[in-house]
Amino acid sequence: MSSAVEQYVLAADRDNTVKTYAAALRNFEEVWKGLLPATADTVARYLAEHAETYRLSTLRLHLAALARWHADNGFADPTRSPLVHKVLRGIRAKHAVPQKRARPLQLDLLEGVSDWLLNAQASARKHGRRTELLRRSRDRALLLLLGFWRAFRSDELANMRIEEVEAQRGKGLTCRPRKTKTTGEGEDRAFHCPALSRLCPVEAYLDWIELSGLKTGPVFPGIDRWGRVSTSHMLSKAVLPLLRRILHEAGAEEAASYSSHSLRRGFANWASSNGWDLKELMEHVGWRDVNSALRYVDVSQDSLKSKFERGLAATVPTVPQVPEQTPTAAPVAERQVATIHLRLLLTKPGGSRRGTERAQKQIEFVHLAKFGVRQIDRDGKRFELQVPFHDRENLDDTLLELLDELYRVALACECMLEASLHEPATDRTWD
């Protein structure tokens, strides 16, 4: 492959995808001592020996990396083997666990931490501790500005640049990041944040910029022990320990239970409970997939209880009529229907579409049609299914069998598949 072609092939994949695939291959070759090209038996053994170490989603990612390597290098893909497929299905049956979700950071805790950081800044300024003053000011801007009110991811926080931000006290802030997970290179997408009467992210940002004297470069750089501000970006993996350290020093309970997604999820729940509709929330945060947004929003138990009570109050109790005792047959489980959202992405190595259209048609017209499929986006990646079931165990079996069918179609068409099923009513996910 020529260097000119190779650079565009690499550009077709996101940086994170390239790095993740490379890490998966290193684990297979260097850590596990597997040989490439691999056989189906080798891949099956690799899965079996890592079944209790990695999550199912991680194992699938490793299989995708192996499939990509074999396709790119002209070898038969061992991950398509029925043996590999059966081992993966067995791992799912034996070791699958519910997805863990980040603990949301509540607004009252955010306000308490903000007050603590302001007091720490005042004390550092009074006693001439400039390094601490810089760090507390930066941390408060990070926590208030993009961490909570803008709900950015850790990589977006770390990579944000001053040149991308326009801010004015009392009015607001606009950020036009060069590239994020959902914003491609060259795409002009603006993220806005208004000035607020308290806990103002605009004030926190401008206070930090003025104190640091920064004109260009990363918004949130590292600061060494002598108070020297780095010209390099903070590493995205440094955001989580930084967040937990701030919470711990501010006296928050169970600080270690929070993650870098806690701010994002905390904002989503705050917005939802304060009357934001889903479209407003998605537009503000930058979500393009409704399922992604729904995973961040919890259903309030207090709200549900009030709905139950209103329903009870509207029902007039009546004296029940006692029927004559007659022998009856054993009750039959009532047939129910679950509304399920399917997220589907078919790809080929190098970005080719050959085979993906055939797989897409087979999936839609053979495997999804029996569930009254309805497309809910324009690019054919999200669908709504009506899945009949008698009990929850029966529903699990049906959906897991459907996923198996979809992966079999993708393998037969030499495609890579990313698929997940989500039930909005219960917020359950199958992948």
URHUQUI-V440556 format. One record per backbone hydrogen bond with DSSP energy under -0.5 kcal/mol. CO is the residue of the C=O (numbers start at 1). NH is the residue of the N-H. Records with the same first field share a line. If there is no record, write none. Layout:
# URHUQUI-V440556
CO = NH, NH
This chain:
# URHUQUI-V440556
2 = 6
3 = 7
4 = 8
5 = 9
6 = 10
7 = 11
8 = 12
9 = 12
10 = 13
14 = 18
15 = 19
16 = 20
17 = 21
18 = 22
19 = 23
20 = 24
21 = 25
22 = 26
23 = 27
24 = 28
25 = 29
26 = 30, 31
27 = 32
28 = 34
39 = 43
40 = 44
41 = 45
42 = 46
43 = 47
44 = 48
45 = 49
46 = 50
47 = 50
48 = 51
50 = 53, 54
55 = 59
56 = 60
57 = 61
58 = 62
59 = 63
60 = 64
61 = 65
62 = 66
63 = 67
64 = 68
65 = 69
66 = 70
67 = 71
68 = 72
69 = 73
70 = 75
71 = 74
76 = 78
77 = 80
78 = 81
81 = 85
82 = 86
83 = 87
84 = 88
85 = 89
86 = 90
87 = 91
88 = 92
89 = 93
90 = 94
91 = 95
92 = 96
104 = 106
106 = 110
107 = 111
108 = 112
109 = 113
110 = 114
111 = 115
112 = 116
113 = 117
114 = 118
115 = 119
116 = 120
117 = 121
118 = 122
119 = 123
120 = 124
121 = 125
122 = 126
123 = 127
124 = 129
125 = 128
128 = 130
129 = 133
130 = 134
131 = 135
132 = 136
133 = 137
134 = 138
135 = 139
136 = 140
137 = 141
138 = 142
139 = 143
140 = 144
141 = 145, 146
142 = 147
143 = 148
144 = 149
145 = 150
146 = 152
153 = 157
154 = 158
155 = 159
156 = 160
157 = 160
158 = 234
160 = 219, 220
161 = 164
162 = 165
164 = 176
166 = 174
168 = 171, 172
171 = 195
172 = 168
173 = 193
174 = 166
175 = 191
178 = 186
183 = 180
184 = 187
186 = 188
187 = 189
191 = 175
193 = 173
200 = 204
201 = 205
202 = 206
203 = 207
204 = 208
205 = 209
206 = 210
207 = 211
208 = 212
209 = 213, 214
217 = 162
219 = 221
220 = 234
222 = 230
224 = 227
227 = 229
228 = 224
232 = 222
235 = 238
236 = 239
237 = 241
238 = 242
239 = 243
240 = 244
241 = 245
242 = 246
243 = 247
244 = 248
245 = 249
246 = 250
247 = 252
248 = 251
252 = 255
254 = 257
255 = 258
257 = 103
259 = 262
261 = 265
262 = 105, 266
263 = 267
264 = 268
265 = 269
266 = 270
267 = 271
268 = 272
269 = 273
270 = 274
271 = 274, 276
272 = 275
277 = 281
278 = 282
279 = 283
280 = 284
281 = 285
282 = 286, 287
288 = 290
289 = 293
290 = 294
291 = 295
292 = 296
293 = 296, 297
294 = 297
296 = 298
298 = 300
300 = 304
301 = 305
302 = 306
303 = 307
304 = 308
305 = 309
306 = 310
307 = 311
308 = 312
309 = 313
310 = 314
312 = 315
314 = 316
315 = 317
318 = 320
320 = 322
321 = 323
324 = 326
336 = 389
338 = 340, 387
340 = 385
341 = 422
342 = 344, 383
343 = 420
345 = 418
347 = 416
348 = 351
349 = 352
353 = 356, 357
355 = 359
356 = 360
357 = 361
358 = 362
359 = 363
360 = 364
361 = 365
362 = 366, 367
363 = 367, 368
364 = 369
368 = 371, 373
369 = 372
371 = 386
374 = 384
381 = 344
382 = 376, 377
383 = 342
384 = 374
385 = 340, 387
386 = 388
387 = 338
389 = 336
391 = 395
392 = 396
393 = 397
394 = 398
395 = 399
396 = 400
397 = 401
398 = 402
399 = 403
400 = 404
401 = 405
402 = 406
403 = 407
404 = 408
405 = 409
406 = 410
407 = 411
408 = 412
409 = 413
410 = 415
411 = 414
416 = 347
418 = 345
420 = 343
421 = 430
422 = 341, 424
423 = 426, 427, 428
428 = 423
430 = 421
